[in-house]
Amino acid sequence: MPKLSNIIFIAFLFSTSNLIAYSPAPVEKSEKDQVREIVRHVIESNNEFVKNLPPDYFVHFVHGQKPMATMVTCADSRLHTHALDIHPDGDLFLVRNIGNQVSTAEGSIEYGIRHLHTPVLFIIGHSSCGAVEAAMSKPTHLEPSIWRELDTIKVVGNKSDDHAQVKASVESNVNHQVSTALKKYTVEVKEGRLTIIGGVYDFRNDYSQGSGRLVIINVNGETNLAEIQKMPPFDQK
């Protein structure tokens, strides 16, 4: 005769299996609920930010800005300034667009360089850039306004599913944007008032230096890593 404990255990398994088998499917959230959650998340995040600030946090830049650099990055949600500057407020005059391009943000960049007089212009691409991949594969479903913003992205292949080609195209585009900036700001660079630095934010670890690393690939048009390492501030002196 089976033990009472075994009977109870079997009955428990049977009852839970029925619950699992007949549990209702999760209800999909409505668009209104999704919007409500997103807005709430942003507001709560802002509240948390304000709560943790020291009292004098805004004193140094409440009456104006004097950023240390102009930075052009891709608008991709996987690339944000906290990865490049832990406390970016007041530090970076930030310009974002798809493909970290110069031509599509010319006025904003020029303001940072010629009116805010930032001595450094960073142009930062990133691994697996969707804008670069679109410029490679040329999908037909994109709107004309998006295509206009892809016109000045320079790629080196058309296989957007090939990681090596995408990496090479990301680098090619960064170098092209640096070259475009050098043509416009030739005088500033020659006089030593501006340094233009191109880099790749590598969250895929394509460069085997650790995921999330900023990899510098271009300084004022120089792309030879050995030569870059001789330049200040990369010379380790």
C-alpha positions in Angstrom: 0.0 0.0 0.0 1.5 3.4 -1.0 2.5 5.7 1.8 0.3 8.6 2.5 3.2 11.0 1.9 3.7 9.6 -1.6 0.0 10.0 -2.4 0.1 13.7 -1.3 3.2 14.4 -3.3 1.7 12.9 -6.5 -1.5 14.9 -5.9 0.5 18.0 -5.5 2.4 17.4 -8.8 -0.8 16.8 -10.6 -2.5 19.9 -9.3 0.5 22.2 -10.1 0.8 20.7 -13.6 -2.9 21.6 -14.2 -2.2 25.1 -13.0 0.7 25.4 -15.4 -1.2 23.9 -18.3 -4.3 26.1 -17.8 -2.7 29.3 -16.7 -3.9 32.2 -18.8 -1.6 33.7 -21.4 0.0 37.0 -20.3 -2.1 40.0 -21.3 -0.4 42.2 -23.8 -0.1 45.8 -22.6 -2.0 48.4 -24.5 -0.2 51.3 -26.1 -1.5 53.6 -23.4 -0.1 51.4 -20.7 3.3 51.2 -22.4 3.4 55.0 -22.8 2.4 55.4 -19.1 5.2 53.1 -18.0 7.8 54.9 -20.2 6.8 58.4 -19.0 6.7 57.2 -15.4 10.2 55.6 -15.8 11.7 58.9 -17.1 10.0 61.0 -14.4 11.1 58.6 -11.7 14.6 58.5 -13.1 14.7 62.3 -13.1 13.4 62.4 -9.5 16.1 60.0 -8.4 18.8 62.1 -10.2 17.6 65.2 -8.5 17.4 63.5 -5.1 21.0 62.4 -5.2 22.5 65.7 -6.3 24.7 67.7 -3.9 23.2 71.2 -3.2 25.8 73.0 -5.3 25.7 70.7 -8.3 24.6 73.3 -10.8 26.5 76.3 -9.4 29.4 75.9 -11.9 27.3 76.0 -15.1 23.9 77.5 -14.2 24.8 80.9 -15.8 26.5 79.5 -18.9 28.4 76.7 -20.5 32.1 76.2 -21.1 32.4 72.6 -22.3 35.8 71.0 -22.7 34.9 69.3 -26.0 32.4 69.0 -28.8 31.4 65.4 -29.3 29.6 63.9 -32.3 28.1 60.5 -31.6 25.6 58.2 -33.3 22.0 58.5 -32.0 21.9 54.8 -31.3 20.4 54.0 -27.8 23.4 51.7 -27.0 25.8 54.6 -27.0 25.4 57.2 -24.2 27.7 59.8 -22.7 28.0 58.1 -19.3 30.2 55.6 -21.1 32.5 58.3 -22.2 32.3 60.8 -19.3 31.0 59.7 -15.9 29.8 63.3 -15.2 29.1 64.8 -18.6 27.0 67.8 -17.4 28.9 70.9 -18.4 31.7 68.9 -20.0 30.5 68.0 -23.4 28.7 69.9 -26.1 27.0 66.9 -27.5 25.7 66.4 -31.1 23.9 63.2 -32.0 22.6 61.9 -35.3 22.4 58.6 -37.2 25.9 57.6 -38.2 27.8 60.2 -36.2 28.0 62.5 -39.2 29.5 66.0 -39.7 27.6 67.2 -42.7 24.1 66.6 -41.2 25.0 68.5 -38.1 27.2 71.2 -39.5 25.7 74.1 -37.6 25.7 72.5 -34.2 29.4 71.4 -34.6 30.4 74.8 -35.8 28.8 76.4 -32.8 30.7 74.2 -30.4 34.0 74.9 -32.1 33.8 78.5 -33.2 31.5 80.0 -30.5 32.1 77.8 -27.5 35.8 77.4 -28.5 36.1 73.7 -27.5 39.7 72.6 -28.2 38.7 69.0 -29.1 36.2 67.6 -31.5 35.4 63.9 -30.9 33.7 61.9 -33.6 32.5 58.6 -32.1 31.1 55.7 -34.0 30.2 52.4 -32.5 30.1 48.7 -33.1 27.2 47.2 -35.0 26.0 50.7 -36.2 22.6 50.4 -37.8 23.1 53.5 -39.9 26.3 52.0 -41.3 24.6 48.7 -41.9 21.8 50.5 -43.8 24.3 52.3 -45.9 25.9 49.0 -46.8 22.8 47.0 -47.6 20.6 49.8 -49.0 17.2 48.5 -47.8 14.3 49.7 -50.0 11.8 50.4 -47.2 13.5 53.5 -45.7 11.9 56.9 -46.0 13.6 59.6 -48.2 14.3 61.7 -45.1 16.4 58.8 -43.7 18.2 58.3 -47.0 19.2 61.9 -47.0 20.9 61.4 -43.7 22.7 58.3 -44.9 24.2 60.0 -48.0 27.5 61.0 -46.3 28.2 57.7 -44.6 31.2 56.0 -46.3 31.3 52.2 -46.2 33.6 49.6 -47.7 31.2 46.7 -48.5 27.6 45.7 -48.9 27.4 42.6 -46.6 25.7 44.0 -43.5 25.6 40.5 -41.9 29.4 40.2 -42.1 30.8 41.4 -38.8 34.3 42.1 -40.3 32.8 44.2 -43.1 30.6 46.1 -40.6 33.6 46.8 -38.4 35.6 48.0 -41.4 32.8 50.2 -42.5 32.3 51.7 -39.0 36.0 52.7 -39.1 35.7 53.9 -42.7 32.8 56.2 -41.7 34.6 57.6 -38.7 37.7 58.3 -40.8 35.5 59.9 -43.4 33.8 62.2 -40.9 37.2 63.2 -39.5 38.3 64.0 -43.0 35.2 66.1 -43.6 35.8 68.0 -40.3 39.5 68.6 -41.2 38.5 70.3 -44.4 36.2 72.7 -42.7 38.5 73.4 -39.7 41.9 73.4 -41.4 42.9 76.7 -39.9 42.0 75.8 -36.3 43.9 72.4 -36.6 47.0 74.0 -38.2 47.1 76.7 -35.5 46.8 74.1 -32.8 43.5 75.4 -31.5 41.6 72.2 -32.4 42.3 68.5 -32.3 39.9 66.2 -34.1 39.8 62.7 -32.7 37.9 59.7 -34.2 37.0 56.7 -32.1 34.8 53.6 -31.9 32.7 52.7 -28.8 33.1 49.0 -28.9 30.3 47.2 -26.9 30.8 44.0 -29.0 34.4 43.7 -28.0 35.4 43.6 -31.7 38.9 45.0 -30.8 39.4 42.5 -27.9 40.1 45.3 -25.5 36.9 44.7 -23.4 33.3 45.4 -24.1 32.4 49.1 -23.7 35.9 50.3 -24.5 36.5 53.6 -26.5 39.1 52.8 -29.2 40.8 55.8 -30.7 41.5 55.2 -34.4 42.1 58.7 -35.8 43.8 61.9 -34.6 43.8 64.8 -37.1 43.7 62.4 -40.0 46.5 60.1 -38.7 45.2 56.5 -38.6 48.5 54.6 -37.9 48.2 53.4 -34.3 51.9 53.5 -33.8 52.0 57.1 -34.8 48.9 58.0 -32.7 50.6 56.5 -29.6 53.5 58.9 -30.0 51.1 61.9 -29.9 50.1 63.6 -26.6 48.1 62.6 -24.7 48.6 59.0 -26.0 52.4 58.8 -25.5 52.1 57.7 -21.9 54.7 60.2 -20.7 
